[in-house]
Amino acid sequence: MFYVYILQSSKDTKLYAGYTSDLRRRFSEHNDGLNKSTKPRVPFKLLYYEAYSSQADAERREQMLKKSAGARTALKRRLTTGLRSGHFV
């Protein structure tokens, strides 16, 4: 299983998207400052994740979220709606 995830920095509320085969390990690596690109923004909270059976699908989704403003906007809208309605905890 592969996961595409969205982290939010508690420091400046910026979002970060990535993918991994081990979500718990990767989340810990981000919060432990082991990722160069996110180290200045620790700590993080896991805002959202999606599971994929193939690595290729997870990579495609990650790239879509990183490169497509429309995809990011749609996901942010979905997250905001879900949080307001109590669907996400």
Wavefront OBJ file of the C-alpha trace (Angstrom):
o trace
v 0.000 0.000 0.000
v 1.179 3.533 -0.802
v -0.058 6.745 0.744
v -0.323 10.315 -0.482
v -0.450 12.618 2.506
v -0.940 16.251 3.378
v 0.864 17.722 6.364
v 0.242 21.111 7.894
v 2.955 22.979 9.729
v 1.927 24.061 13.212
v 4.562 26.775 12.913
v 3.231 28.665 9.876
v 0.165 26.625 8.684
v 1.827 25.854 5.319
v 0.832 22.584 3.648
v 3.169 19.879 2.360
v 2.229 16.938 0.115
v 4.210 13.731 -0.239
v 3.890 9.990 -0.760
v 5.283 6.964 1.037
v 4.814 3.266 1.643
v 5.070 3.746 5.438
v 2.972 6.659 6.632
v 3.873 6.412 10.339
v 7.616 6.322 9.640
v 7.449 9.186 7.142
v 5.370 11.353 9.476
v 7.940 10.792 12.240
v 10.784 11.666 9.862
v 9.125 14.978 9.028
v 8.515 15.840 12.686
v 12.029 14.780 13.692
v 13.466 17.256 11.160
v 14.981 14.549 8.939
v 13.512 15.990 5.725
v 15.532 18.946 4.428
v 12.592 20.679 2.734
v 10.279 20.537 5.767
v 12.786 20.816 8.629
v 12.292 24.595 9.107
v 8.538 24.109 9.536
v 8.320 21.410 12.250
v 6.132 20.353 13.990
v 3.503 18.994 11.604
v 0.092 17.488 11.946
v -1.245 14.935 9.495
v -4.183 16.640 7.844
v -5.209 14.052 5.256
v -4.105 10.927 3.413
v -5.208 8.714 0.527
v -4.250 5.044 0.056
v -3.213 3.549 -3.299
v -2.396 -0.025 -4.241
v 0.276 1.015 -6.748
v 3.302 3.236 -6.309
v 2.767 4.735 -9.773
v -0.747 5.899 -8.841
v 0.502 7.448 -5.595
v 3.339 9.245 -7.416
v 0.899 10.588 -10.021
v -1.446 11.914 -7.344
v 1.408 13.518 -5.401
v 2.650 15.277 -8.539
v -0.871 16.403 -9.376
v -1.242 17.968 -5.935
v 2.168 19.634 -6.172
v 1.823 20.965 -9.731
v -1.890 21.555 -10.320
v -3.421 24.561 -8.610
v -6.866 23.203 -9.478
v -6.186 19.879 -7.739
v -4.857 21.644 -4.628
v -7.835 23.996 -4.529
v -10.310 21.118 -4.897
v -8.644 19.175 -2.077
v -8.493 22.240 0.199
v -12.186 22.855 -0.446
v -12.994 19.210 0.335
v -10.950 19.319 3.542
v -12.545 22.567 4.681
v -16.039 21.224 4.031
v -15.230 17.966 5.821
v -13.774 19.724 8.853
v -16.751 22.052 9.144
v -19.228 19.189 8.930
v -17.314 17.070 11.451
v -16.378 14.309 8.999
v -12.670 14.616 9.819
v -11.288 14.439 13.321
l 1 2 3 4 5 6 7 8 9 10 11 12 13 14 15 16 17 18 19 20 21 22 23 24 25 26 27 28 29 30 31 32 33 34 35 36 37 38 39 40 41 42 43 44 45 46 47 48 49 50 51 52 53 54 55 56 57 58 59 60 61 62 63 64 65 66 67 68 69 70 71 72 73 74 75 76 77 78 79 80 81 82 83 84 85 86 87 88 89
